[in-house]
Amino acid sequence: MEKVAIIAQTKEGQLSDASNQLISFLSTFSPKRILLLAIGEVKFSSLPSSLPVEVIQVSDGLWADSATIQPLMKLVDGFTVFGIKSIQVDNLLSLLAASSSQEMISGIQHITFSNGKFTITKSIFSGKASLALTTETASYFSLNRNFDFSNNEELKNQPIVPTSTTGPSTGSNATIISLKPITGAIPLPDAALVVGAGRGLKDPGNWAIVEDLAKALGAATACSKPVSDLNWRPHHEHVGQTGVKISPNLYIACGISGAIQHLAGVNGSRIVVVINNDPEAPFFKHADYGIVGDVNEILPRLTKKLQTH
Ligand SMILES: Cc1cc2nc3c(=O)[nH]c(=O)nc-3n(C[C@H](O)[C@H](O)[C@H](O)COP(=O)(O)OP(=O)(O)OC[C@H]3O[C@@H](n4cnc5c(N)ncnc54)[C@H](O)[C@@H]3O)c2cc1C
């Protein structure tokens, strides 16, 4: 491993402890170059001073189009690329791997490298089991957030770069960085009426039509998981198997496909109205009322109708 790259997320200019540990860990392989792709701004004082790390700041956002991914691909060409699991890091790792037709391995709990081969233990079945494997071909590696550097032999005797943490101690490894009270007139789990929207809205700037409809109804707003993953909407609005479970009298789902994981959080709703421009969208099978149409057209019309009553 002559050249390693690390994709790391930053928070308020700082790298996470885990990212700093990853840099120290990878330096034990004595690579000729260590390239850090920092998502967001990074303060140079937060970097390990003892290691020669080249830093590239990558804008915080989406890299879905090839125009933004191409320059990054060129930068990491010939590098073995690592990251600590997060939505953004995994997103960028997998886009780079797919765009360059390279293999990516995620969920890594333990990794060693010798004679050109990686030996890996990775979690499978949502963490219920582990799989041991070796690879000579993969170039992209996503390490679990709970990757235990202290149990990885290569790290022994390596300095762990200290970084400051803020917030009260929770008595666990988790540290509260900041607390954000949930805002919004109607708490989602208690709402009798909910307007939910998904990726069909296309852009966070289009949410006014959802909010207007919710306001006209006196409803709370909700969203699908990808929408909160993309930071289009706050996490507390995410409904489904891995989000809030709701059981309102009326759920209006706008531009949401109706994946089983979404349905798991909303199937307690009394009446479900689905608005989708694809008549084949699976959600229609679970709807009491369906409107086949463009949300940009239907929602303002519904709002207007409600406002005049
Ligand atoms: C382990 C696991 C857990 C998950 N947990 C959740 C969860 O808790 N909640 C959740 O929501 N998802 C969850 N998911 C993700 C889920 O599988 C789906 O990927 C997700 O629900 C899709 O979101 P979406 O419907 O917003 O986006 P898409 O699937 O992209 O659907 C967008 C829909 O919008 C429609 N559309 C596009 N343009 C318009 C327009 N102009 N007007 C009207 N309609 C339009 C399209 O026809 C499409 O049906 C989970 C997935 C996994 C693997």
The ligand as a Tripos MOL2 file, in Angstrom:
@<TRIPOS>MOLECULE
LIG
   53    58     1     0     0
SMALL
NO_CHARGES

@<TRIPOS>ATOM
      1 C1        -32.4950   -1.2700    6.2840 C.3       1 LIG1
      2 C2        -33.2970   -0.2020    5.6130 C.ar      1 LIG1
      3 C3        -34.0980    0.6040    6.3630 C.ar      1 LIG1
      4 C4        -34.8540    1.6030    5.7510 C.ar      1 LIG1
      5 N1        -35.6620    2.3760    6.5160 N.ar      1 LIG1
      6 C5        -36.4290    3.2920    5.9120 C.ar      1 LIG1
      7 C6        -37.3490    4.0870    6.6770 C.ar      1 LIG1
      8 O1        -37.4340    3.9750    7.9040 O.2       1 LIG1
      9 N2        -38.1000    4.9820    6.0060 N.ar      1 LIG1
     10 C7        -38.0370    5.1630    4.6410 C.ar      1 LIG1
     11 O2        -38.7560    6.0130    4.1140 O.2       1 LIG1
     12 N3        -37.1810    4.4350    3.9170 N.ar      1 LIG1
     13 C8        -36.3810    3.5110    4.5100 C.ar      1 LIG1
     14 N4        -35.5130    2.8060    3.7690 N.ar      1 LIG1
     15 C9        -35.3400    3.1740    2.3460 C.3       1 LIG1
     16 C10       -36.4180    2.5670    1.4510 C.3       1 LIG1
     17 O3        -36.0380    1.2620    1.0510 O.3       1 LIG1
     18 C11       -36.5970    3.4280    0.1890 C.3       1 LIG1
     19 O4        -35.3660    3.5250   -0.4790 O.3       1 LIG1
     20 C12       -37.1000    4.8290    0.4850 C.3       1 LIG1
     21 O5        -38.2680    4.7730    1.2930 O.3       1 LIG1
     22 C13       -37.4050    5.5280   -0.8290 C.3       1 LIG1
     23 O6        -37.6820    6.8650   -0.5580 O.3       1 LIG1
     24 P1        -38.5680    7.7330   -1.5480 P.3       1 LIG1
     25 O7        -39.8380    7.0170   -1.7980 O.co2     1 LIG1
     26 O8        -38.6070    9.1070   -1.0130 O.co2     1 LIG1
     27 O9        -37.6660    7.7930   -2.8710 O.3       1 LIG1
     28 P2        -37.7860    7.0360   -4.2490 P.3       1 LIG1
     29 O10       -37.7950    5.5670   -4.0760 O.co2     1 LIG1
     30 O11       -36.7460    7.6380   -5.1040 O.co2     1 LIG1
     31 O12       -39.2160    7.4130   -4.8000 O.3       1 LIG1
     32 C14       -39.5630    8.6850   -5.2680 C.3       1 LIG1
     33 C15       -40.9830    8.5770   -5.7850 C.3       1 LIG1
     34 O13       -41.3880    9.8720   -6.2160 O.3       1 LIG1
     35 C16       -42.1260    9.7400   -7.4120 C.3       1 LIG1
     36 N5        -42.0210   11.0130   -8.1260 N.ar      1 LIG1
     37 C17       -40.9500   11.5300   -8.7730 C.ar      1 LIG1
     38 N6        -41.2330   12.7510   -9.2600 N.ar      1 LIG1
     39 C18       -42.5030   13.0170   -8.9050 C.ar      1 LIG1
     40 C19       -43.3560   14.1210   -9.1160 C.ar      1 LIG1
     41 N7        -42.9380   15.2170   -9.7620 N.pl3     1 LIG1
     42 N8        -44.6180   14.0680   -8.6410 N.ar      1 LIG1
     43 C20       -45.0600   12.9610   -7.9840 C.ar      1 LIG1
     44 N9        -44.2750   11.8890   -7.7330 N.ar      1 LIG1
     45 C21       -43.0140   11.9100   -8.1830 C.ar      1 LIG1
     46 C22       -41.4850    8.5840   -8.1490 C.3       1 LIG1
     47 O14       -42.3990    7.9990   -9.0770 O.3       1 LIG1
     48 C23       -41.1390    7.6470   -7.0010 C.3       1 LIG1
     49 O15       -42.1860    6.7230   -6.7580 O.3       1 LIG1
     50 C24       -34.7640    1.8090    4.3570 C.ar      1 LIG1
     51 C25       -33.9520    0.9800    3.6030 C.ar      1 LIG1
     52 C26       -33.2220   -0.0070    4.2140 C.ar      1 LIG1
     53 C27       -32.3520   -0.8910    3.3680 C.3       1 LIG1
@<TRIPOS>BOND
     1     1     2 1
     2     2     3 ar
     3     2    52 ar
     4     3     4 ar
     5     4     5 ar
     6     4    50 ar
     7     5     6 ar
     8     6     7 ar
     9     6    13 1
    10     7     8 2
    11     7     9 ar
    12     9    10 ar
    13    10    11 2
    14    10    12 ar
    15    12    13 ar
    16    13    14 ar
    17    14    15 1
    18    14    50 ar
    19    15    16 1
    20    16    17 1
    21    16    18 1
    22    18    19 1
    23    18    20 1
    24    20    21 1
    25    20    22 1
    26    22    23 1
    27    23    24 1
    28    24    25 2
    29    24    26 1
    30    24    27 1
    31    27    28 1
    32    28    29 2
    33    28    30 1
    34    28    31 1
    35    31    32 1
    36    32    33 1
    37    33    34 1
    38    33    48 1
    39    34    35 1
    40    35    36 1
    41    35    46 1
    42    36    37 ar
    43    36    45 ar
    44    37    38 ar
    45    38    39 ar
    46    39    40 ar
    47    39    45 ar
    48    40    41 1
    49    40    42 ar
    50    42    43 ar
    51    43    44 ar
    52    44    45 ar
    53    46    47 1
    54    46    48 1
    55    48    49 1
    56    50    51 ar
    57    51    52 ar
    58    52    53 1
@<TRIPOS>SUBSTRUCTURE
     1 LIG1         1 GROUP 0 **** ****
